[in-house]
Amino acid sequence: MLKLTDKEALTIAHYEQSAQSFWAGTRNHDVSQNTQAFLDALPKNMPLDILDFGCGPGRDLLHFKLLGHKPIGLDGSQSFCKTASKYSGCPTLNQSFITMDLPAQSFDGVFANAALFHVPSDELLNVLKKLHAALRPNGVMFTSNPRGNAEGWQGQRYGYYLELKTSEQFLQQAGFKILHHYYRPKGLPIEQQPWLAIVSQRV
């Protein structure tokens, strides 16, 4: 049986090997619904300290920076961190999700777009608690993950897929309350919406 660290290491290795094609395939993705839902829950008219958790090659880092905020990226892939820093001009932390070490109460918001589902079930609560501790009081976290009721490998990537009820249980245990949620892509029947987006707040 693979150790949790092996699951994460193999997933990161997959992204390292496909870094260029991943960037080409996701660079122009429209995630405006997600970034707007995140920012709508945060204070207005002030620069915010934002952690882009699983920042990838930096698409959303640059978006937040151009809006006047102070984003920092975190990703397990060294290649992604290098690309993200170069592309956005923002600092990045090359840390794995499970072993990350973040300063306490340093961020107004955490933007975790298509990232947390790579955390195995046995480590998810621990990772959420670390993100909770890194947020300032009343800080906001956005998550968007493929939904489902399964855990395991898809090719070389490990994933843990949750529906709303189980997601809420994890968030509550970590000290969050859900402000609202929605399914993506927008405007389709729910059976054609494989993504679950949640805006939650540190309590």
GIJOTA-V720481 format. One record per pair of residues at least 24 apart in sequence whose C-alpha atoms are under 8 Angstrom apart, sorted by the first residue. I is the first residue (numbers start at 1). J is the second residue. D is the distance in Angstrom with one decimal. If there is no record, write none. Layout:
i=I j=J d=D
i=I j=J d=D
//
This chain:
i=4 j=120 d=7.1
i=5 j=98 d=8.0
i=7 j=120 d=7.9
i=7 j=157 d=8.0
i=7 j=158 d=6.3
i=8 j=96 d=7.7
i=8 j=118 d=7.6
i=8 j=119 d=7.5
i=8 j=158 d=7.3
i=10 j=156 d=6.5
i=10 j=157 d=7.0
i=11 j=118 d=7.8
i=11 j=156 d=6.0
i=11 j=157 d=4.6
i=11 j=158 d=6.1
i=12 j=76 d=6.1
i=12 j=77 d=5.7
i=13 j=77 d=7.6
i=14 j=156 d=6.0
i=14 j=157 d=6.8
i=15 j=77 d=6.7
i=16 j=77 d=6.0
i=16 j=78 d=7.4
i=16 j=79 d=6.2
i=16 j=80 d=7.6
i=19 j=79 d=6.7
i=19 j=80 d=6.8
i=23 j=56 d=8.0
i=23 j=57 d=6.3
i=27 j=59 d=6.2
i=34 j=113 d=7.9
i=34 j=142 d=7.9
i=34 j=144 d=7.9
i=34 j=197 d=7.6
i=37 j=142 d=8.0
i=37 j=199 d=7.3
i=38 j=111 d=7.2
i=38 j=140 d=7.5
i=38 j=141 d=7.4
i=38 j=142 d=5.7
i=38 j=199 d=6.6
i=41 j=140 d=6.9
i=41 j=199 d=7.7
i=42 j=108 d=7.6
i=42 j=109 d=7.5
i=42 j=139 d=7.7
i=42 j=140 d=6.7
i=48 j=107 d=7.7
i=48 j=108 d=6.0
i=48 j=109 d=7.6
i=49 j=106 d=7.3
i=49 j=107 d=4.9
i=49 j=108 d=5.3
i=49 j=109 d=6.7
i=50 j=107 d=5.6
i=50 j=108 d=6.0
i=50 j=109 d=5.0
i=50 j=110 d=5.8
i=50 j=111 d=7.2
i=51 j=107 d=6.5
i=51 j=109 d=6.4
i=51 j=110 d=4.7
i=51 j=111 d=6.1
i=52 j=110 d=6.1
i=52 j=111 d=4.9
i=52 j=112 d=6.2
i=53 j=110 d=6.6
i=53 j=111 d=5.9
i=53 j=112 d=4.8
i=53 j=113 d=7.4
i=53 j=115 d=7.0
i=54 j=112 d=6.4
i=54 j=113 d=7.2
i=54 j=114 d=7.6
i=54 j=115 d=5.3
i=54 j=116 d=8.0
i=55 j=80 d=7.7
i=55 j=81 d=7.7
i=55 j=84 d=7.5
i=55 j=112 d=8.0
i=56 j=80 d=5.1
i=56 j=81 d=6.9
i=56 j=84 d=6.8
i=57 j=81 d=6.5
i=57 j=82 d=7.8
i=57 j=83 d=5.2
i=57 j=84 d=4.3
i=57 j=87 d=7.6
i=58 j=83 d=6.9
i=58 j=84 d=3.9
i=58 j=85 d=7.1
i=58 j=87 d=6.4
i=58 j=88 d=6.1
i=59 j=84 d=7.5
i=59 j=87 d=8.0
i=59 j=88 d=7.5
i=61 j=88 d=6.1
i=61 j=90 d=7.0
i=62 j=87 d=7.4
i=62 j=88 d=4.6
i=62 j=89 d=7.6
i=62 j=90 d=7.6
i=65 j=90 d=7.8
i=97 j=127 d=6.8
i=98 j=123 d=6.8
i=98 j=126 d=7.8
i=98 j=127 d=6.1
i=101 j=130 d=7.9
i=102 j=130 d=7.4
i=102 j=131 d=8.0
i=102 j=134 d=6.1
i=103 j=134 d=5.9
i=104 j=133 d=5.5
i=104 j=134 d=4.4
i=104 j=135 d=7.0
i=104 j=136 d=7.9
i=105 j=133 d=6.1
i=105 j=134 d=4.5
i=105 j=135 d=4.6
i=105 j=136 d=4.2
i=105 j=137 d=7.4
i=106 j=134 d=5.6
i=106 j=135 d=5.9
i=106 j=136 d=6.2
i=107 j=134 d=6.2
i=107 j=135 d=4.8
i=107 j=136 d=5.8
i=107 j=139 d=7.3
i=108 j=135 d=5.9
i=108 j=136 d=5.7
i=108 j=139 d=5.0
i=108 j=140 d=6.6
i=109 j=135 d=6.5
i=109 j=139 d=5.5
i=109 j=140 d=4.7
i=109 j=141 d=5.6
i=109 j=142 d=7.9
i=110 j=135 d=7.5
i=110 j=140 d=6.4
i=110 j=141 d=4.6
i=110 j=142 d=6.3
i=111 j=141 d=6.0
i=111 j=142 d=5.0
i=111 j=143 d=6.6
i=112 j=141 d=7.3
i=112 j=142 d=5.7
i=112 j=143 d=4.8
i=112 j=144 d=6.7
i=113 j=142 d=7.2
i=113 j=143 d=5.5
i=113 j=144 d=5.0
i=113 j=145 d=7.1
i=114 j=143 d=7.3
i=114 j=144 d=5.3
i=114 j=145 d=5.1
i=114 j=146 d=7.5
i=115 j=143 d=8.0
i=115 j=144 d=7.6
i=115 j=145 d=7.0
i=116 j=143 d=7.4
i=116 j=144 d=8.0
i=116 j=145 d=6.9
i=117 j=145 d=5.8
i=117 j=146 d=7.2
i=117 j=159 d=5.3
i=117 j=160 d=5.1
i=117 j=161 d=6.2
i=118 j=157 d=7.5
i=118 j=158 d=5.7
i=118 j=159 d=4.6
i=118 j=160 d=6.2
i=119 j=158 d=7.8
i=119 j=159 d=6.8
i=119 j=160 d=6.7
i=120 j=151 d=7.7
i=120 j=158 d=7.6
i=120 j=159 d=6.8
i=120 j=160 d=5.9
i=121 j=151 d=7.8
i=121 j=160 d=6.4
i=124 j=170 d=7.8
i=125 j=170 d=6.2
i=125 j=171 d=7.9
i=125 j=173 d=7.4
i=125 j=174 d=6.3
i=126 j=174 d=7.9
i=128 j=170 d=8.0
i=128 j=171 d=7.2
i=128 j=174 d=5.8
i=129 j=174 d=5.0
i=129 j=175 d=7.4
i=132 j=174 d=6.9
i=132 j=175 d=6.9
i=132 j=176 d=7.5
i=132 j=202 d=6.3
i=135 j=202 d=7.2
i=136 j=202 d=7.9
i=137 j=202 d=6.4
i=137 j=203 d=7.1
i=138 j=201 d=5.9
i=138 j=202 d=5.0
i=138 j=203 d=6.1
i=139 j=201 d=5.7
i=139 j=202 d=5.4
i=140 j=199 d=7.1
i=140 j=200 d=5.8
i=140 j=201 d=4.4
i=140 j=202 d=6.3
i=141 j=199 d=5.9
i=141 j=200 d=5.3
i=141 j=201 d=6.1
i=141 j=202 d=7.8
i=142 j=197 d=7.3
i=142 j=198 d=5.8
i=142 j=199 d=4.6
i=142 j=200 d=6.4
i=143 j=197 d=5.6
i=143 j=198 d=5.3
i=143 j=199 d=6.6
i=144 j=195 d=6.5
i=144 j=196 d=5.5
i=144 j=197 d=4.2
i=144 j=198 d=6.4
i=145 j=195 d=5.5
i=145 j=196 d=5.5
i=145 j=197 d=6.6
i=146 j=194 d=5.6
i=146 j=195 d=4.5
i=146 j=196 d=6.2
i=147 j=194 d=5.8
i=147 j=195 d=5.6
i=147 j=196 d=5.8
i=163 j=196 d=7.5
i=164 j=196 d=7.4
i=175 j=202 d=6.1
i=175 j=203 d=5.7
i=176 j=200 d=6.1
i=176 j=201 d=5.3
i=176 j=202 d=4.6
i=176 j=203 d=5.6
i=177 j=201 d=5.4
i=177 j=202 d=6.7
i=177 j=203 d=6.7
//
